[in-house]
């Protein structure tokens, strides 16, 4: 089946439809500088926080703090709350990507598929109008790169894999999409994405 037979496009959200004002490690780097705690400890703490939150559909820092197993050294609860807010404030919608969505929407069925571990994605209200469905893993209890999340999308929205293009920044997710028969593009930059995307577009659709 030719690549320009694509009818459906699924987009990851974080680091694809969103971008960073100061780089992805900005808040962790500042937290390390402010407290003297190593980046490895800080990353391990937030990794455990997110993984624990996935199991119970999200936790506040206050709820998680007494249960943590990572040795957080001299970090305090107030430190991580401040850092968490700073991280959220550092993320913004990628306006180049929303312009692309606007161009694609008349021709393609568009979907968002994000590994959001907390109900109520912070950008859902601003992005969901571009999509037929804005699917959050915490709502369906399925997570990329597991095969079942791709099968869920295929079955729920009646997608033909060979007519579906998946865009994500994580190679593991790309590989699984390809295993179920989808076309896939790994996202690095907007410029590289549009260059590759042109190979899949219907003649007459210009980006």
C-alpha positions as CSV (number, residue, x, y, z in Angstrom):
1,X,0.0,0.0,0.0
2,X,1.6,3.4,-1.0
3,X,2.5,5.8,1.7
4,X,0.2,8.5,0.4
5,X,-2.8,6.2,1.2
6,X,-2.6,7.5,4.8
7,X,-6.0,8.5,6.2
8,X,-5.3,8.6,10.0
9,X,-2.5,10.3,11.9
10,X,-1.8,9.7,15.6
11,X,0.3,12.2,17.5
12,X,2.2,11.9,20.7
13,X,1.7,15.0,22.9
14,X,4.7,15.6,25.3
15,X,7.8,16.8,23.4
16,X,6.0,16.6,20.1
17,X,3.0,19.0,20.5
18,X,4.7,20.7,23.4
19,X,8.1,22.4,23.8
20,X,10.3,23.8,26.5
21,X,11.3,27.4,27.0
22,X,14.6,26.5,28.7
23,X,15.2,22.9,27.8
24,X,13.7,19.7,29.3
25,X,16.2,19.5,32.3
26,X,15.8,23.1,33.3
27,X,13.9,22.6,36.5
28,X,16.0,19.6,37.6
29,X,19.2,21.5,37.0
30,X,18.0,24.5,39.1
31,X,16.8,22.2,41.8
32,X,20.3,20.5,41.9
33,X,22.0,23.9,42.0
34,X,19.7,25.2,44.8
35,X,20.0,22.2,47.1
36,X,23.3,20.6,46.2
37,X,21.6,17.2,45.5
38,X,22.9,15.4,42.5
39,X,20.9,15.2,39.2
40,X,20.9,11.4,39.5
41,X,19.0,11.5,42.8
42,X,16.6,14.1,41.5
43,X,15.8,12.1,38.4
44,X,15.4,8.9,40.4
45,X,12.9,10.7,42.7
46,X,10.8,12.0,39.9
47,X,10.9,8.7,38.0
48,X,9.6,6.9,41.1
49,X,7.0,9.6,41.6
50,X,5.6,9.2,38.1
51,X,5.7,5.4,38.1
52,X,3.9,5.3,41.4
53,X,1.4,7.8,40.1
54,X,0.7,5.7,37.0
55,X,-0.5,2.8,39.2
56,X,-3.0,4.9,41.1
57,X,-3.9,7.6,38.4
58,X,-1.7,10.3,39.8
59,X,-0.5,11.4,43.2
60,X,0.2,14.8,44.7
61,X,3.7,15.4,46.0
62,X,2.2,15.5,49.5
63,X,0.6,12.0,49.1
64,X,3.7,10.5,47.6
65,X,6.3,12.0,49.9
66,X,5.9,9.6,52.9
67,X,6.0,6.6,50.6
68,X,9.1,7.4,48.6
69,X,11.9,4.8,48.6
70,X,14.6,6.9,46.9
71,X,17.0,8.5,49.3
72,X,16.3,12.2,48.6
73,X,19.2,13.5,50.7
74,X,18.5,17.0,51.9
75,X,15.6,17.6,49.5
76,X,12.5,18.8,51.2
77,X,8.9,18.4,50.1
78,X,8.7,22.2,49.5
79,X,11.8,21.9,47.2
80,X,10.2,19.3,45.0
81,X,6.8,21.2,44.9
82,X,8.6,24.3,43.8
83,X,10.5,22.4,41.2
84,X,7.4,20.7,39.9
85,X,5.6,24.0,39.4
86,X,8.7,25.4,37.7
87,X,8.7,22.4,35.3
88,X,5.1,22.9,34.4
89,X,5.6,26.6,33.8
90,X,8.5,25.8,31.5
91,X,6.3,23.8,29.1
92,X,4.3,25.4,26.3
93,X,2.3,24.3,23.3
94,X,4.5,24.2,20.1
95,X,2.8,26.7,17.8
96,X,4.4,25.3,14.7
97,X,2.8,22.0,15.5
98,X,-0.7,23.4,16.0
99,X,-0.4,25.2,12.7
100,X,0.5,21.9,11.1
101,X,-2.6,20.2,12.8
102,X,-4.8,23.0,11.4
103,X,-3.4,22.2,7.9
104,X,-3.9,18.5,8.2
105,X,-7.3,18.4,9.9
106,X,-9.5,18.9,6.8
107,X,-7.9,15.9,5.1
108,X,-7.0,13.4,7.8
109,X,-8.5,11.9,10.9
110,X,-6.3,13.1,13.7
111,X,-5.8,11.6,17.1
112,X,-3.6,12.4,20.2
113,X,-2.2,9.5,22.2
114,X,-0.3,10.5,25.3
115,X,1.2,8.6,28.3
116,X,-0.4,11.0,30.7
117,X,-0.3,9.5,34.2
118,X,-2.6,12.1,35.8
119,X,-6.2,12.7,34.7
120,X,-6.7,16.1,33.1
121,X,-3.7,16.7,30.9
122,X,-2.6,20.3,31.4
123,X,-2.9,21.0,27.7
124,X,-5.9,18.9,26.8
125,X,-8.4,21.8,26.8
126,X,-6.1,23.8,24.4
127,X,-5.3,20.9,22.1
128,X,-8.3,18.5,21.9
129,X,-10.3,20.6,19.4
130,X,-7.7,19.6,16.8
131,X,-8.4,15.9,17.2
132,X,-11.2,13.4,16.8
133,X,-10.1,12.0,20.1
134,X,-7.5,13.0,22.8
135,X,-6.6,9.7,24.4
136,X,-4.8,9.7,27.7
137,X,-3.3,6.4,29.0
138,X,-4.5,7.1,32.5
139,X,-8.1,7.1,31.3
140,X,-7.8,3.8,29.4
141,X,-5.3,2.1,31.7
142,X,-3.0,1.2,28.8
143,X,0.5,2.6,28.2
144,X,2.9,3.0,25.3
145,X,4.9,1.1,24.2
146,X,2.6,-1.8,25.1
147,X,1.0,-3.4,22.1
148,X,-2.4,-3.3,23.6
149,X,-2.6,0.5,23.5
150,X,-2.1,0.5,19.7
151,X,-4.7,-2.3,19.4
152,X,-7.1,-0.2,21.5
153,X,-6.7,2.7,19.1
154,X,-7.2,0.4,16.0
155,X,-10.3,-1.3,17.5
156,X,-11.9,1.7,19.2
157,X,-11.6,4.1,16.2
158,X,-11.9,1.5,13.4
159,X,-8.4,2.3,12.1
160,X,-6.7,0.3,9.3
161,X,-3.1,0.1,10.5
162,X,-1.7,0.4,6.9
163,X,-3.6,3.6,6.5
164,X,-2.4,5.1,9.8
165,X,0.7,7.1,10.6
166,X,2.1,7.3,14.1
167,X,4.3,10.2,15.3
168,X,6.2,10.0,18.5
169,X,9.6,11.0,19.9
170,X,10.2,7.7,21.7
171,X,11.8,5.0,19.5
172,X,10.2,2.2,21.6
173,X,6.8,3.5,20.8
174,X,7.7,3.9,17.1
175,X,8.9,0.3,16.9
176,X,5.7,-1.0,18.4
177,X,3.5,1.0,16.1
178,X,5.4,-0.5,13.2
179,X,4.9,-4.0,14.6
180,X,1.1,-3.6,14.5
181,X,1.4,-2.5,10.9
182,X,1.3,1.3,11.1
183,X,3.6,3.7,9.4
184,X,5.7,5.7,11.8
185,X,7.9,8.8,12.1
186,X,10.2,9.4,15.1
187,X,9.9,13.1,16.0
188,X,13.2,15.0,16.5
189,X,12.4,18.6,15.3
190,X,9.6,20.2,13.5
191,X,11.7,20.8,10.4
192,X,12.7,17.1,10.2
193,X,9.1,16.0,10.8
194,X,7.7,18.1,8.0
195,X,10.4,16.8,5.6
196,X,9.5,13.2,6.3
197,X,5.8,13.9,6.5
198,X,5.7,15.1,3.0
199,X,6.4,11.5,1.8
200,X,3.0,10.4,3.3
201,X,0.7,13.2,2.3
202,X,-2.0,13.2,-0.3
203,X,-1.1,15.2,-3.4
204,X,-2.4,18.7,-2.9
205,X,-1.8,18.8,0.8
206,X,1.0,21.3,1.4
207,X,2.8,21.9,4.6
